[in-house]
């Protein structure tokens, strides 16, 4: 695994619907008592919302099984 390896994990969003706006997010990861915090700015535009909604309508609901990551218990 290289130092620049990245992983994309789907998350189930249960908060309110994100709207056309600028957002700032702070994410904290704690792994084996090694805590790292990341900050990320995000811009959501109306075009992005329409495109995402269209894709969701075409594919239907995506079901994620619990504990699909092999190293979780």
N, C-alpha and C positions, 0 to 999 in steps of 0.2 A: 504494500500500500504506500503510495507516495504522499509527501507532506501536503500536497494540494488536492487530495482526494475529497470529494464532497458527496454527501448523501442527501437525498430528498425524502423526507418522511411526510406522508399525508397526515393532516390533522383534521379532526372533526370540529368545525366552528360552531359553537353553541351560543355565541354572543349575538348582538344585534347586527343587522345587515350593514355591511360597509357601503358607504356612499361616495360619490364623487368628492374627493378631498385629498389633502396631504395628511399622512399618518406617520407617527414616530413610534417604533416598538422597541422594547427592551426585553431580551430573552436571557434567562439564566439557566445554565446547564450544570448539574452537579453529578459528577461521575467519579466514584471511588474517592470521595472527599476532595476532589479537584474541581473547584467551582470556577466557571468562566461566564462572563456576562457580555452579551453582544447587543449593540444598538443598531437599528436599521431604519432608514426613512423609506417611506413607500408612498407613491402617488397613484391614486386610482382615478381613471378618467371614465366619462360616460361610455366611450367607445369600448373600453375594457369590460365594463359591466355588461353591455349588450352582447359582446362576443362570448364572454364566459357563460352567460345565460343561454345563448343559442347552443353552445357545446353541451351544457348540462341537459337541455331539453332533448337533444339528439341522442345522447348516450343513456339517459335514464339515471336512476339513482345508483351510485357506486357504493357497494357494501364492503366494509372493511372488517375482517374477522379479528376478534381480540387476540392479543398475544401472538401475532404472526411473526414477530421478530424473534429468532431462535434463542437469543441470549437473555430474554426476559423470563421471569418466573411468575 
